[in-house]
Amino acid sequence: VRDIILSISSGINAEYGGASSLLGSVDITSCSRPGLETGLKSPLADIRAAKVEQEVDMTEVNEIEVEETVAQIKNNDSSLTTCCFNNVQMDTEMVDSITSAMVRNTSVTKLEMCNCGVVDANIEGFITMLRSNKTLTSLSLETNKIAGKFLVELIKCLDTNETIKELRIANQKCLQYYSTGVGDEMAIAKALDKNSSLCKFSLNWKNGGSRNTADRIIMRNNDLARKKRRGLA
């Protein structure tokens, strides 16, 4: 009996290990909880996946000089490649000044504005930025106050953007705890399909079907990126 139990246990472990390795072969980061990436991950290191980034600490004090940094963006300072404004509460005008400065910037590749008080009125500026800027590869807007229909418009503008690789929009708090409804999520998943560069994406999904669709799209884009790196596409 003991030999039979050990045999069954070994078979289950082998099957589980094989499935985990297969499902973890692509780095997908659709999110179901605020600030945390979820998806199918392998327990072994994936050489194709980007390095794991730490969760943003929403209580950390950010001592960045906002106006000075905006001036650097406007002046296209080549030494400034990453802008982290996380946890700095801003008014609408300041957020708009950042997106306006980013339109013609060719140095900044990563823009983080989590928990900055970004609202619906600011989204037009982000849309203009994403349609014009050809350098930015990563944008984080988690934990702000953006309604679902404006998130949809933000994703729609990516149909002509071929440089953005990471977009984080999870944990938006409006009238409800999470701002997106099922209709919004279906529209977001549909819009994502028109972009081929995005390889990391976060959102608080409620609808399993939309999330599965988005996961397949992100997996597709990761595969395309892999082929480009290998000169196969």
C-alpha positions in Angstrom: 0.0 0.0 0.0 2.8 2.4 0.9 4.5 1.8 -2.5 1.2 2.5 -4.3 0.7 5.8 -2.3 4.3 6.9 -3.1 3.8 6.1 -6.8 0.6 8.1 -7.0 2.2 11.1 -5.1 5.2 11.1 -7.4 3.0 11.1 -10.5 0.9 14.0 -9.2 4.0 16.0 -8.4 5.5 15.4 -11.8 2.3 16.4 -13.6 2.0 19.5 -11.5 5.6 20.5 -12.1 5.3 20.0 -15.8 2.1 22.1 -16.0 3.6 24.9 -13.8 6.7 25.1 -16.1 4.5 25.3 -19.2 2.1 27.9 -17.9 4.9 30.0 -16.5 6.8 30.2 -19.7 5.3 33.6 -20.5 5.2 36.6 -18.1 1.6 37.8 -17.9 0.6 40.4 -15.3 -3.1 41.0 -15.5 -4.2 42.0 -12.0 -7.1 41.0 -9.8 -5.9 42.7 -6.6 -4.7 46.2 -6.1 -1.0 46.6 -6.4 -0.3 42.9 -6.8 0.5 41.1 -10.0 -1.2 37.8 -10.5 -1.1 35.3 -13.3 0.4 32.0 -14.2 4.0 31.9 -12.9 6.6 29.2 -12.9 8.4 28.5 -9.6 11.6 28.5 -11.7 13.2 31.7 -13.0 12.0 32.7 -16.5 14.8 34.1 -18.6 12.2 35.9 -20.8 10.4 37.6 -18.0 11.4 41.0 -16.8 12.8 41.2 -13.3 10.2 41.3 -10.5 9.4 44.7 -9.3 8.5 45.5 -5.7 5.0 46.6 -4.9 4.7 50.4 -4.6 4.6 51.5 -1.0 1.7 53.9 -0.8 2.8 55.2 2.6 6.4 56.1 1.6 7.2 59.8 1.6 8.4 61.0 -1.8 10.7 63.9 -1.6 11.0 64.6 -5.3 11.1 68.3 -6.3 8.0 68.2 -8.6 8.5 71.6 -10.4 12.2 71.1 -10.9 11.5 67.6 -12.4 8.9 69.0 -14.7 11.4 71.6 -15.9 13.8 68.8 -16.6 11.2 67.0 -18.6 10.4 70.2 -20.6 14.1 70.8 -21.3 14.5 67.2 -22.4 17.3 66.6 -19.9 19.0 63.4 -21.2 20.0 62.4 -17.6 16.4 62.0 -16.6 15.1 58.7 -17.8 12.8 57.7 -14.8 10.3 60.0 -13.2 8.7 58.7 -9.9 6.0 61.0 -8.6 4.4 58.2 -6.5 2.5 59.4 -3.4 2.8 63.1 -4.3 -0.7 64.6 -4.2 -1.2 67.0 -7.1 -3.9 69.3 -8.4 -5.2 68.9 -11.9 -3.0 71.7 -13.3 0.2 70.0 -12.1 -0.8 66.7 -13.6 -1.5 68.3 -16.9 1.8 70.1 -16.9 3.6 66.8 -16.5 1.7 65.1 -19.4 2.1 68.3 -21.5 5.9 68.3 -20.9 6.1 64.6 -21.8 4.6 65.0 -25.2 7.9 66.1 -26.8 10.3 64.5 -24.4 12.7 61.9 -25.8 14.6 60.9 -22.7 12.1 59.6 -20.1 11.2 56.0 -20.5 9.4 55.3 -17.2 6.7 57.5 -15.6 5.3 56.6 -12.2 2.3 58.5 -10.9 0.6 56.1 -8.4 -1.5 57.7 -5.7 -1.1 61.2 -7.1 -4.7 62.3 -7.2 -5.0 61.8 -11.0 -8.7 62.2 -12.0 -10.9 61.9 -15.1 -10.1 65.4 -16.2 -6.4 64.5 -16.6 -7.0 61.6 -19.0 -7.1 63.7 -22.2 -3.5 64.8 -21.4 -2.4 61.2 -20.9 -4.0 60.2 -24.2 -2.2 63.1 -26.1 1.0 62.0 -24.4 0.7 58.4 -25.4 -0.2 59.2 -29.0 2.7 61.6 -29.4 5.5 60.3 -27.2 7.6 57.6 -28.9 10.1 57.0 -26.0 8.0 56.1 -23.0 7.9 52.4 -22.3 6.4 52.2 -18.8 3.4 54.1 -17.3 2.0 53.5 -13.8 -1.3 55.2 -12.7 -2.4 52.8 -10.0 -4.4 54.0 -6.9 -5.9 57.1 -8.4 -9.4 58.3 -9.1 -10.1 57.4 -12.7 -13.5 56.1 -13.8 -13.9 53.1 -15.9 -15.1 54.9 -19.1 -11.9 57.0 -19.0 -9.7 54.0 -18.5 -11.3 52.6 -21.7 -10.4 55.7 -23.6 -6.9 55.5 -22.3 -6.5 51.9 -23.6 -8.1 52.8 -26.9 -5.3 55.3 -27.6 -2.7 52.6 -27.6 -3.8 51.3 -31.0 -1.1 53.5 -32.6 1.5 53.3 -29.8 4.2 50.8 -30.6 6.6 51.6 -27.7 4.6 51.2 -24.5 5.5 47.9 -22.8 4.0 48.3 -19.4 0.8 50.0 -18.2 -0.5 49.8 -14.6 -4.0 51.1 -13.9 -5.2 48.9 -11.0 -6.9 50.1 -7.8 -8.9 53.1 -9.0 -11.2 54.4 -6.4 -14.2 56.5 -7.4 -17.8 56.3 -6.2 -17.4 52.5 -5.9 -14.4 50.7 -4.5 -13.3 49.7 -8.0 -14.2 52.0 -10.9 -14.7 49.5 -13.7 -17.8 47.6 -14.5 -18.2 44.5 -16.7 -18.9 46.6 -19.8 -15.8 48.7 -19.2 -13.7 45.5 -18.8 -15.0 44.0 -22.0 -14.2 47.3 -23.8 -10.7 47.4 -22.3 -10.0 43.8 -23.4 -11.2 44.6 -26.9 -9.0 47.7 -27.1 -6.0 45.8 -25.8 -6.2 43.5 -28.8 -5.3 46.4 -31.1 -1.9 46.9 -29.4 1.0 44.6 -30.0 3.7 46.1 -27.7 2.2 46.0 -24.2 3.7 43.1 -22.2 2.7 44.0 -18.7 -0.7 45.2 -17.6 -2.5 45.6 -14.3 -6.2 46.0 -13.6 -8.7 44.9 -10.9 -10.7 42.5 -13.1 -14.2 41.4 -12.0 -15.1 39.6 -15.2 -13.3 36.3 -15.8 -13.9 36.3 -19.5 -12.4 39.7 -20.0 -9.5 38.9 -17.9 -8.8 35.7 -19.8 -9.0 37.6 -23.1 -6.5 40.2 -21.8 -4.2 37.5 -20.5 -4.1 35.9 -24.0 -3.3 39.2 -25.6 -0.5 39.9 -23.1 0.9 36.4 -23.8 0.7 37.0 -27.5 2.5 40.3 -27.2 5.2 38.7 -25.0 5.7 36.0 -27.7 6.0 38.7 -30.4 8.6 40.6 -28.3 10.5 37.3 -27.9 10.5 36.7 -31.6 11.7 40.3 -32.3 14.6 39.9 -29.8 15.6 36.7 -31.7 15.2 38.4 -35.1 12.3 36.1 -36.0 9.7 38.8 -36.6 
